[in-house]
Amino acid sequence: DEEVVSALEQEGMGDRLQAVRNYYDGYDTAIPGLRLYNPWSLLNFLEDKHLAPYWTETGRYDFIAEAMWAGPMEMREKLVLLLDGKSCEVPFETDTNFSNLKSDN
């Protein structure tokens, strides 16, 4: 939630926090009080500046689990950190085409 607050403030939309929480805080977790947002929706909201169901544009997401467990050990270690409620830094590319992530190579 801290990252969302920070991002909204950086974009001059700190006053929209409650609306963002209401609209995009949709994932239940086993960790009490943990807010888990759809990153695709948040990034699009920050860019477009209006609430919309961006998740409908993401298509299937089962490849994410496949990619996580088939990926390098470093990625799996970072995933475990996140699941333990810790943080980690990872590079982020805004022009990723998710349909190209899965290959038969």
Secondary structure, DSSP 8 states (H G I E B T S, - for coil): -HHHHHHHHHTT-GGGHHHHHHHH--B--SSTT--B--HHHHHHHHHH-S---GGGGS---HHHHHHHHHS-HHHHHHHHHHHTT--------TT--GGGS----
